């Protein structure tokens, strides 16, 4: 049973829009009530935040966007926010290289490889038995970490 759940960018983004995603919000409440630790990796926060920032640049007076950024900040405070460290970045490079050798790609060759960073952050919390990455895109993550959608993960 996984005791630690690591949020990929899409589920984290859904949680930043609670009115539009009541299912994932209810799921989080149940997960927290079950005593599991929910991790907001810095790389997922970055992916969601950059999208919101881009939208806010185009629509600076949009109160919904402002509220979504505030909600993202709250999630980082209420859950376990995990900053990226040097060891994780070095492991990310190793994951990226292993994936490429297996024919698994995380985007264009010169891209940063946010998924490789997510994998290394998740692995830093334990093994496949104790850590699950909550994602909507399990294909290229699953060779490295245990994955589930929030809909399929039972508290």
N, CA, C and O of each residue as an XYZ file, in Angstrom:
620
protein
N       0.833     -1.178      0.000
C       0.000      0.000      0.000
C       0.883      1.249      0.000
O       1.816      1.367      0.795
N       0.574      2.162     -0.894
C       1.352      3.398     -0.986
C       0.972      4.349      0.138
O      -0.197      4.684      0.328
N       1.983      4.770      0.871
C       1.738      5.732      1.949
C       2.029      7.157      1.501
O       1.614      8.114      2.155
N       2.743      7.300      0.382
C       3.088      8.623     -0.142
C       2.587      8.737     -1.573
O       2.850      7.871     -2.408
N       1.862      9.814     -1.845
C       1.360     10.088     -3.185
C       2.008     11.371     -3.680
O       2.002     12.393     -2.993
N       2.566     11.301     -4.884
C       3.278     12.422     -5.486
C       2.433     12.930     -6.653
O       2.086     12.158     -7.547
N       2.105     14.207     -6.651
C       1.218     14.777     -7.665
C       1.973     15.237     -8.904
O       2.904     16.038     -8.824
N       1.554     14.717    -10.044
C       2.030     15.222    -11.327
C       1.314     16.556    -11.588
O       0.405     16.927    -10.845
N       1.717     17.260    -12.622
C       1.202     18.607    -12.876
C      -0.302     18.640    -13.146
O      -0.986     19.528    -12.637
N      -0.835     17.709    -13.924
C      -2.259     17.794    -14.257
C      -3.151     17.647    -13.027
O      -4.029     18.485    -12.825
N      -2.966     16.613    -12.189
C      -3.800     16.557    -10.982
C      -3.595     17.764    -10.060
O      -4.551     18.243     -9.450
N      -2.364     18.256     -9.956
C      -2.118     19.447     -9.142
C      -2.872     20.639     -9.726
O      -3.482     21.414     -8.990
N      -2.829     20.783    -11.041
C      -3.570     21.860    -11.689
C      -5.064     21.739    -11.461
O      -5.747     22.743    -11.260
N      -5.581     20.511    -11.491
C      -7.007     20.307    -11.219
C      -7.350     20.728     -9.794
O      -8.409     21.309     -9.556
N      -6.466     20.438     -8.854
C      -6.695     20.832     -7.463
C      -6.649     22.350     -7.287
O      -7.254     22.886     -6.359
N      -5.940     23.035     -8.164
C      -5.897     24.498     -8.114
C      -7.181     25.120     -8.666
O      -7.397     26.324     -8.530
N      -8.036     24.294     -9.291
C      -9.328     24.730     -9.829
C     -10.440     23.943     -9.131
O     -11.168     23.215     -9.805
N     -10.601     24.058     -7.823
C     -11.521     23.172     -7.104
C     -12.976     23.263     -7.556
O     -13.668     22.245     -7.574
N     -13.456     24.443     -7.919
C     -14.851     24.577     -8.340
C     -15.122     23.812     -9.629
O     -16.232     23.325     -9.848
N     -14.111     23.709    -10.478
C     -14.267     23.031    -11.757
C     -13.909     21.548    -11.673
O     -14.156     20.798    -12.617
N     -13.334     21.124    -10.558
C     -12.884     19.737    -10.401
C     -13.253     19.193     -9.022
O     -12.370     18.821     -8.249
N     -14.552     19.143     -8.705
C     -14.936     18.703     -7.362
C     -14.543     17.257     -7.068
O     -14.291     16.914     -5.913
N     -14.486     16.414     -8.081
C     -14.121     15.010     -7.862
C     -12.724     14.854     -7.294
O     -12.524     14.103     -6.339
N     -11.759     15.550     -7.866
C     -10.376     15.433     -7.397
C     -10.219     16.088     -6.023
O      -9.395     15.655     -5.218
N     -11.008     17.127     -5.758
C     -10.966     17.777     -4.449
C     -11.505     16.838     -3.372
O     -10.925     16.734     -2.291
N     -12.611     16.156     -3.664
C     -13.155     15.159     -2.725
C     -12.165     14.023     -2.521
O     -11.972     13.556     -1.399
N     -11.536     13.576     -3.608
C     -10.536     12.506     -3.522
C      -9.407     12.918     -2.580
O      -9.002     12.133     -1.723
N      -8.897     14.139     -2.729
C      -7.809     14.603     -1.872
C      -8.233     14.608     -0.407
O      -7.474     14.183      0.464
N      -9.424     15.078     -0.142
C      -9.921     15.104      1.236
C      -9.931     13.687      1.829
O      -9.524     13.488      2.974
N     -10.397     12.706      1.044
C     -10.428     11.311      1.506
C      -9.023     10.745      1.698
O      -8.771     10.016      2.657
N      -8.125     11.075      0.802
C      -6.738     10.605      0.912
C      -6.095     11.154      2.179
O      -5.444     10.415      2.917
N      -6.273     12.430      2.431
C      -5.690     13.038      3.628
C      -6.303     12.445      4.890
O      -5.607     12.252      5.887
N      -7.607     12.155      4.852
C      -8.270     11.537      6.010
C      -7.742     10.129      6.272
O      -7.789      9.644      7.402
N      -7.238      9.472      5.220
C      -6.701      8.112      5.381
C      -5.289      8.117      5.966
O      -4.738      7.058      6.268
N      -4.705      9.298      6.126
C      -3.384      9.402      6.741
C      -2.215      9.343      5.777
O      -1.061      9.306      6.205
N      -2.495      9.332      4.488
C      -1.397      9.305      3.521
C      -0.778     10.694      3.363
O      -1.432     11.718      3.559
N       0.500     10.690      3.004
C       1.198     11.950      2.735
C       1.036     12.268      1.253
O       1.243     11.404      0.401
N       0.669     13.500      0.950
C       0.521     13.952     -0.433
C       1.596     14.998     -0.689
O       1.695     16.002      0.017
N       2.401     14.738     -1.720
C       3.566     15.560     -2.024
C       3.295     16.435     -3.250
O       2.798     15.963     -4.273
N       3.631     17.714     -3.121
C       3.636     18.642     -4.251
C       5.094     18.814     -4.652
O       5.820     19.579     -4.017
N       5.540     18.108     -5.707
C       6.928     18.275     -6.139
C       7.124     19.660     -6.761
O       6.240     20.182     -7.441
N       8.267     20.226     -6.520
C       8.554     21.559     -7.056
C       8.392     21.603     -8.574
O       7.941     22.611     -9.116
N       8.751     20.533     -9.258
C       8.657     20.530    -10.716
C       7.196     20.580    -11.166
O       6.895     21.213    -12.178
N       6.285     19.928    -10.443
C       4.862     20.001    -10.791
C       4.312     21.394    -10.520
O       3.552     21.938    -11.321
N       4.704     21.968     -9.379
C       4.305     23.338     -9.064
C       4.767     24.282    -10.177
O       4.014     25.150    -10.617
N       5.994     24.104    -10.619
C       6.545     24.942    -11.688
C       5.705     24.832    -12.963
O       5.372     25.842    -13.583
N       5.366     23.600    -13.348
C       4.612     23.420    -14.588
C       3.241     24.091    -14.519
O       2.816     24.743    -15.473
N       2.552     23.931    -13.393
C       1.233     24.548    -13.239
C       1.367     26.065    -13.139
O       0.625     26.803    -13.787
N       2.305     26.522    -12.334
C       2.488     27.956    -12.097
C       2.872     28.696    -13.382
O       2.393     29.805    -13.619
N       3.727     28.096    -14.212
C       4.120     28.801    -15.441
C       2.923     28.955    -16.371
O       2.788     29.983    -17.035
N       2.051     27.946    -16.427
C       0.845     28.061    -17.239
C      -0.086     29.149    -16.730
O      -0.623     29.934    -17.511
N      -0.275     29.190    -15.412
C      -1.126     30.230    -14.825
C      -0.523     31.615    -15.026
O      -1.244     32.572    -15.309
N       0.785     31.725    -14.881
C       1.463     33.010    -15.067
C       1.303     33.496    -16.502
O       1.061     34.679    -16.742
N       1.438     32.584    -17.443
C       1.264     32.945    -18.853
C      -0.155     33.453    -19.100
O      -0.348     34.469    -19.767
N      -1.143     32.744    -18.560
C      -2.536     33.174    -18.726
C      -2.779     34.530    -18.069
O      -3.489     35.370    -18.622
N      -2.195     34.746    -16.898
C      -2.378     36.025    -16.188
C      -1.738     37.181    -16.946
O      -2.233     38.306    -16.888
N      -0.646     36.918    -17.654
C      -0.024     37.976    -18.459
C      -0.976     38.435    -19.556
O      -0.992     39.610    -19.921
N      -1.762     37.512    -20.077
C      -2.715     37.854    -21.133
C      -4.001     38.459    -20.569
O      -4.661     39.262    -21.229
N      -4.350     38.063    -19.334
C      -5.593     38.532    -18.705
C      -5.311     38.951    -17.256
O      -5.732     38.262    -16.326
N      -4.606     40.068    -17.055
C      -4.146     40.445    -15.714
C      -5.255     40.736    -14.703
O      -5.013     40.681    -13.498
N      -6.445     41.039    -15.162
C      -7.528     41.364    -14.230
C      -8.433     40.168    -13.941
O      -9.424     40.305    -13.223
N      -8.117     39.035    -14.472
C      -8.951     37.841    -14.301
C      -8.831     37.329    -12.860
O      -7.809     36.768    -12.467
N      -9.888     37.534    -12.094
C      -9.876     37.138    -10.677
C      -9.787     35.624    -10.499
O      -9.198     35.147     -9.529
N     -10.366     34.871    -11.426
C     -10.282     33.410    -11.325
C      -8.830     32.951    -11.405
O      -8.409     32.068    -10.658
N      -8.075     33.548    -12.305
C      -6.664     33.181    -12.425
C      -5.893     33.553    -11.168
O      -5.038     32.795    -10.711
N      -6.195     34.721    -10.611
C      -5.527     35.118     -9.363
C      -5.842     34.119     -8.257
O      -4.963     33.736     -7.484
N      -7.092     33.705     -8.190
C      -7.506     32.748     -7.153
C      -6.822     31.398     -7.367
O      -6.476     30.724     -6.396
N      -6.627     30.999     -8.608
C      -5.959     29.719     -8.879
C      -4.506     29.737     -8.418
O      -4.011     28.742     -7.888
N      -3.826     30.853     -8.615
C      -2.444     30.978     -8.126
C      -2.440     30.932     -6.600
O      -1.588     30.278     -5.999
N      -3.387     31.622     -5.977
C      -3.491     31.584     -4.512
C      -3.749     30.162     -4.026
O      -3.164     29.721     -3.036
N      -4.625     29.451     -4.723
C      -4.939     28.062     -4.346
C      -3.698     27.187     -4.505
O      -3.449     26.321     -3.666
N      -2.927     27.393     -5.550
C      -1.689     26.642     -5.740
C      -0.734     26.906     -4.575
O      -0.099     25.981     -4.068
N      -0.633     28.151     -4.159
C       0.194     28.488     -2.993
C      -0.306     27.769     -1.742
O       0.490     27.242     -0.965
N      -1.627     27.747     -1.550
C      -2.214     27.073     -0.385
C      -1.912     25.577     -0.402
O      -1.599     24.989      0.633
N      -2.008     24.970     -1.573
C      -1.706     23.535     -1.673
C      -0.261     23.268     -1.275
O       0.032     22.284     -0.596
N       0.638     24.148     -1.699
C       2.043     23.998     -1.329
C       2.273     24.116      0.165
O       3.219     23.537      0.699
N       1.411     24.866      0.844
C       1.520     25.020      2.297
C       0.807     23.896      3.040
O       1.299     23.414      4.061
N      -0.357     23.475      2.528
C      -1.178     22.481      3.221
C      -0.680     21.053      3.031
O      -0.838     20.216      3.920
N      -0.090     20.779      1.896
C       0.440     19.448      1.605
C       1.943     19.482      1.859
O       2.458     20.453      2.413
N       2.643     18.435      1.460
C       4.094     18.399      1.663
C       4.764     18.933      0.401
O       4.800     18.237     -0.614
N       5.288     20.143      0.444
C       5.969     20.745     -0.701
C       7.408     20.245     -0.721
O       8.129     20.363      0.269
N       7.821     19.684     -1.859
C       9.153     19.085     -1.968
C      10.014     19.866     -2.947
O       9.848     19.734     -4.159
N      10.939     20.687     -2.431
C      11.857     21.390     -3.322
C      12.813     20.412     -4.003
O      13.107     19.339     -3.477
N      13.282     20.798     -5.159
C      14.253     19.981     -5.898
C      15.628     20.203     -5.283
O      15.994     21.329     -4.947
N      16.390     19.112     -5.140
C      17.761     19.256     -4.644
C      18.752     18.722     -5.683
O      18.353     18.143     -6.693
N      20.012     18.919     -5.430
C      21.063     18.542     -6.381
C      21.056     17.047     -6.657
O      21.180     16.631     -7.809
N      20.913     16.240     -5.626
C      20.896     14.785     -5.809
C      19.764     14.367     -6.744
O      19.951     13.502     -7.600
N      18.588     14.980     -6.581
C      17.462     14.657     -7.456
C      17.727     15.090     -8.892
O      17.355     14.381     -9.828
N      18.355     16.225     -9.077
C      18.671     16.669    -10.436
C      19.685     15.738    -11.089
O      19.579     15.447    -12.280
N      20.653     15.275    -10.333
C      21.625     14.328    -10.883
C      20.945     13.009    -11.223
O      21.242     12.405    -12.254
N      20.034     12.558    -10.365
C      19.282     11.335    -10.642
C      18.380     11.545    -11.858
O      18.179     10.617    -12.641
N      17.842     12.735    -12.024
C      16.995     13.042    -13.183
C      17.752     12.852    -14.489
O      17.216     12.306    -15.453
N      18.997     13.303    -14.514
C      19.823     13.124    -15.712
C      20.026     11.644    -16.001
O      20.009     11.222    -17.158
N      20.218     10.858    -14.949
C      20.383      9.411    -15.116
C      19.091      8.782    -15.646
O      19.134      7.960    -16.560
N      17.951      9.163    -15.080
C      16.656      8.651    -15.539
C      16.440      9.019    -17.001
O      16.013      8.181    -17.795
N      16.734     10.268    -17.362
C      16.551     10.719    -18.736
C      17.393      9.868    -19.683
O      16.908      9.426    -20.724
N      18.661      9.640    -19.319
C      19.544      8.825    -20.155
C      19.075      7.386    -20.269
O      19.105      6.812    -21.357
N      18.639      6.791    -19.154
C      18.118      5.418    -19.174
C      16.879      5.334    -20.057
O      16.731      4.394    -20.839
N      15.999      6.308    -19.934
C      14.776      6.313    -20.731
C      15.096      6.413    -22.215
O      14.547      5.667    -23.026
N      15.973      7.324    -22.565
C      16.347      7.503    -23.976
C      16.945      6.219    -24.540
O      16.658      5.849    -25.679
N      17.778      5.535    -23.747
C      18.379      4.275    -24.189
C      17.319      3.199    -24.417
O      17.509      2.303    -25.240
N      16.210      3.284    -23.694
C      15.104      2.324    -23.847
C      14.109      2.745    -24.923
O      13.158      2.019    -25.210
N      14.324      3.912    -25.517
C      13.398      4.412    -26.528
C      12.220      5.180    -25.948
O      11.248      5.455    -26.652
N      12.302      5.528    -24.669
C      11.259      6.319    -24.014
C      11.694      7.780    -24.056
O      12.806      8.112    -23.647
N      10.820      8.648    -24.547
C      11.186     10.062    -24.612
C      10.312     10.881    -23.676
O       9.150     10.552    -23.438
N      10.887     11.943    -23.155
C      10.184     12.884    -22.292
C      10.032     14.225    -22.992
O      10.009     15.262    -22.328
N       9.931     14.229    -24.296
C       9.808     15.474    -25.041
C      10.981     15.639    -25.989
O      11.753     14.702    -26.192
N      11.120     16.827    -26.572
C      12.215     17.085    -27.506
C      13.577     16.869    -26.847
O      13.712     17.054    -25.637
N      14.585     16.481    -27.628
C      15.906     16.167    -27.070
C      16.513     17.273    -26.207
O      17.212     16.972    -25.239
N      16.269     18.519    -26.527
C      16.863     19.623    -25.760
C      15.952     20.106    -24.620
O      16.321     21.022    -23.884
N      14.771     19.500    -24.471
C      13.855     19.917    -23.410
C      14.419     19.540    -22.046
O      15.226     18.618    -21.929
N      13.994     20.253    -21.034
C      14.488     20.039    -19.680
C      14.185     18.640    -19.166
O      15.005     18.064    -18.451
N      13.041     18.083    -19.507
C      12.694     16.748    -19.033
C      12.019     16.769    -17.676
O      12.466     16.107    -16.740
N      10.925     17.541    -17.571
C      10.218     17.662    -16.295
C       9.784     16.306    -15.763
O       9.778     16.092    -14.551
N       9.417     15.382    -16.657
C       8.997     14.061    -16.183
C      10.153     13.294    -15.549
O       9.944     12.561    -14.583
N      11.360     13.448    -16.073
C      12.523     12.803    -15.449
C      12.772     13.393    -14.064
O      13.156     12.676    -13.141
N      12.554     14.687    -13.920
C      12.703     15.334    -12.608
C      11.619     14.832    -11.661
O      11.895     14.546    -10.496
N      10.385     14.725    -12.157
C       9.292     14.198    -11.345
C       9.609     12.784    -10.865
O       9.390     12.460     -9.697
N      10.120     11.949    -11.756
C      10.474     10.573    -11.392
C      11.516     10.569    -10.283
O      11.372      9.842     -9.300
N      12.554     11.366    -10.430
C      13.609     11.368     -9.406
C      13.083     11.911     -8.081
O      13.471     11.429     -7.017
N      12.205     12.910     -8.139
C      11.625     13.411     -6.891
C      10.779     12.323     -6.235
O      10.862     12.123     -5.023
N       9.972     11.623     -7.017
C       9.138     10.551     -6.455
C      10.000      9.445     -5.858
O       9.720      8.964     -4.760
N      11.044      9.042     -6.572
C      11.920      7.973     -6.077
C      12.615      8.359     -4.777
O      12.985      7.483     -3.995
N      12.795      9.636     -4.537
C      13.471     10.068     -3.310
C      12.617      9.822     -2.064
O      13.129      9.887     -0.946
N      11.329      9.541     -2.241
C      10.439      9.286     -1.103
C      10.282      7.809     -0.776
O       9.636      7.466      0.214
N      10.858      6.928     -1.585
C      10.758      5.504     -1.285
C      10.645      4.672     -2.543
O      10.814      5.169     -3.656
N      10.355      3.391     -2.347
C      10.282      2.462     -3.479
C       8.854      2.368     -4.023
O       7.950      3.064     -3.561
N       8.674      1.484     -5.020
C       7.390      1.339     -5.702
C       6.265      0.897     -4.769
O       5.094      1.161     -5.042
N       6.613      0.230     -3.674
C       5.565     -0.218     -2.747
C       5.007      0.945     -1.932
O       3.832      0.943     -1.564
N       5.839      1.924     -1.654
C       5.421      2.980     -0.729
C       5.086      4.315     -1.395
O       4.561      5.216     -0.741
N       5.386      4.451     -2.688
C       5.178      5.735     -3.375
C       4.414      5.502     -4.677
O       4.738      4.596     -5.445
N       3.404      6.323     -4.915
C       2.661      6.300     -6.173
C       2.602      7.715     -6.728
O       2.305      8.662     -6.001
N       2.883      7.855     -8.017
C       2.720      9.140     -8.697
C       1.291      9.193     -9.234
O       0.857      8.302     -9.963
N       0.576     10.240     -8.867
C      -0.788     10.446     -9.350
C      -0.684     11.291    -10.618
O      -0.204     12.424    -10.594
N      -1.150     10.706    -11.734
C      -0.932     11.311    -13.046
C      -2.074     10.959    -13.991
O      -2.860     10.054    -13.711
N      -2.164     11.666    -15.098
C      -3.079     11.306    -16.173
C      -2.297     10.740    -17.355
O      -2.886     10.366    -18.369
N      -0.986     10.678    -17.229
C      -0.117     10.260    -18.325
C       0.869      9.197    -17.838
O       2.059      9.476    -17.693
N       0.379      7.975    -17.583
C       1.237      6.971    -16.948
C       2.268      6.317    -17.856
O       3.252      5.772    -17.357
N       2.080      6.352    -19.159
C       2.891      5.573    -20.084
C       4.386      5.639    -19.892
O       5.025      4.608    -19.683
N       4.960      6.825    -19.958
C       6.417      6.921    -19.880
C       6.924      7.048    -18.449
O       8.133      6.999    -18.223
N       6.029      7.209    -17.480
C       6.452      7.235    -16.078
C       6.520      5.828    -15.484
O       7.371      5.542    -14.640
N       5.614      4.949    -15.933
C       5.458      3.633    -15.294
C       6.682      2.724    -15.334
O       6.790      1.864    -14.459
N       7.610      2.845    -16.279
C       8.803      2.005    -16.173
C       9.684      2.360    -14.971
O      10.545      1.573    -14.580
N       9.471      3.535    -14.389
C      10.356      4.023    -13.332
C       9.695      4.138    -11.963
O      10.358      3.986    -10.937
N       8.391      4.408    -11.945
C       7.668      4.594    -10.685
C       6.272      3.985    -10.806
O       5.746      3.814    -11.906
N       5.688      3.664     -9.663
C       4.303      3.203     -9.636
C       3.412      4.403     -9.935
O       3.641      5.490     -9.405
N       2.400      4.217    -10.779
C       1.538      5.321    -11.191
C       0.069      4.935    -11.055
O      -0.284      3.756    -11.080
N      -0.766      5.937    -10.914
C      -2.212      5.753    -10.892
C      -2.862      7.088    -11.215
O      -2.286      8.147    -10.966
N      -4.055      7.028    -11.766
C      -4.852      8.247    -11.864
C      -5.515      8.445    -10.509
O      -5.625      7.495     -9.733
N      -5.954      9.647    -10.216
C      -6.632      9.853     -8.930
C      -7.946      9.086     -8.905
O      -8.374      8.625     -7.847
N      -8.597      8.942    -10.074
C      -9.868      8.212    -10.127
C      -9.702      6.738     -9.770
O     -10.596      6.131     -9.180
N      -8.552      6.165    -10.131
C      -8.320      4.733     -9.902
C      -7.654      4.426     -8.570
O      -7.583      3.261     -8.176
N      -7.171      5.432     -7.874
C      -6.480      5.198     -6.602
C      -7.488      5.242     -5.470
O      -8.145      6.258     -5.246
N      -7.601      4.139     -4.766
C      -8.540      4.045     -3.648
C      -7.854      4.400     -2.340
O      -6.757      3.918     -2.059
N      -8.502      5.249     -1.533
C      -7.907      5.590     -0.227
C      -7.873      4.404      0.729
O      -7.403      4.536      1.860
